[in-house]
Amino acid sequence: MDMLIGGTRIGGTSWIDVINPATEEWIDCVPAAGETELELALQSAQEGFAEWSAMTVFQRNQVLYRYAALVEEHREELQLLLCQENGKNIKHTAMEFDAVHALFTGYAEKAAHLCGSTLPSGNQMTSAREDLVFTRWEPLGVVACFIPFNFPVDLYAEKAAPALAAGNAVIIKPPTDCPLTVMRLVALLHEAGVPPKAAQVVTGRGGTVGDKLIADPRVAAISLTGSTEVGTASYQKAAPNLTRVFLELGGNDAFIVNGDADIDLAVSEAILGRMGNCGQTCCASKRFIVHRSVEQEFIGKLIERLKQIKLGDPQNPELDEGCMISPEAAEYVVEQIQHTQRQGAVCALGGELYDRVYVQPTVLTGVTAEMDIASDLEIFGPVFPVIPFDTQEEAIKIANQSCYGLMGAVFSQNLQTAMTVASQMQCGGVVINGASDFRSSEMPFGGYKKSGLGREGILHTLCEMMQEKSYVLKQVF
């Protein structure tokens, strides 16, 4: 599948294969963009921005509404493509396309009602009673959007929808492992009426494509979801130009189970929040901090439930989950499990790799607060480390000792206890009596500490994709 640059389809001198991770079958290939293609994309984006931003909000919104409807028309084929290239179970692909519709229509509605302000014209230093001061929201320019592999469709929409609704042009960099669905979605943007130069897609390795886009002064903003290491490097590369940078990065979310918690509910939510997408979720609950009085009950019920989970063919909706994104990703998870065992943890369930891309649901017991997994070792797979605690203060200390702070969860049947714990957790959001992988289209989603910068969500991001300008009319009264 060719890139979409400058209003035309463009190939490359070298190509990257896209492989179905579950079957090892070749699906397609995409170009590895070089300097020539990236330069063309950057030049074209300036023209695309001028054309798209010149349209009225109403005109742009009509295009975005048509786009949302068009994606719905192609939903079935797109869901199958995502399943094939990503390994996500087919039944779990639906929520990503639900997000596309919610985000593009939601941001269009938000843009239609984003208003400036009329300000007092004078202060103690002046007496300008004849002056009028007001503000307007204006687009930034070109926004480079970097999409991860784990939720490529959803996170494409989280970035492209606010950028386009604000009047910006976008350059989309899809994930290398599974770029095809995002590329099709960008093609549908053109079909809906977005000027081709205002929405381009470039493919290739992040180190080549990313470095060029991030460091270029013609890029006004960068929106990236990825690892903290990649985010930190990107932030540094963008700094010389003072480019706006929005980062949604790693997480090692704490899941605190108090002694008075509903254990059946906690176990159910733990599985829901950790097994989804085979554990490849930034805001998945990853550290299970359980009061010692209910630790054994929690572990016993967790193991019993996990034994019933069915992994396998992603295209079979009768199964619970599909596979990991690649054999390398699966092998790395097993290496991290073994590292934690060497530090003293006990593998009470699972811990093995089979059929290259499937990691057994794994429960690690005997985990202490001093182990890497209890702080900064983020495992992107179906692993449940259980860390016991005795006091509320101890639980909060363990939860906050991580360099990450994306989301969190706390379980208690006492709302006051739950709220007290939640208020002391250093993270961007806390779910009470539910897993931490909660994200609505509206909420300001993002993290504390090394989990990122900025927030994504309809209530917040549109303004981050724009700038507020003051206009002063002298002596108009």
Protein Blocks (a to p, Z undefined) as FASTA:
>chain_A
ZZdeehiacddfbdcddddfklopafbdcddddfklmmmmmmmmmmmmmmmmmpcfklmm
mmmmmmmmmmmmmmmmmmmmmmmmnopafklmmmmmmmmmmmmmmmmmmmmmcccddddf
bdfkbccfkbccddddddfbjadddddfklmmlmmmmmmmmmmmnopacdddddfklmml
mmmmmmmmmmnopafkloccdeddfklmmmmmmmpmkbmbdcddddfklmmmmmmmmmmn
opacdddddddddddddfkbcfklmmmmmmmmmmggnhpafklcfbdcddfklmmmmmmm
mmmmmmmpccdjfklmkbmbdcdfbfklmmmmmmmmmmmmmnopacfegjiaeehiaccd
dddehiafkbmklmmmccdbddddddddfbfklmmmmmmmpmbdfbdcdddfbfklmmmm
mmmpccfbdcehiafkbccfkbccddehjlbgcjedfklmmmmmpccdddddehkZZ
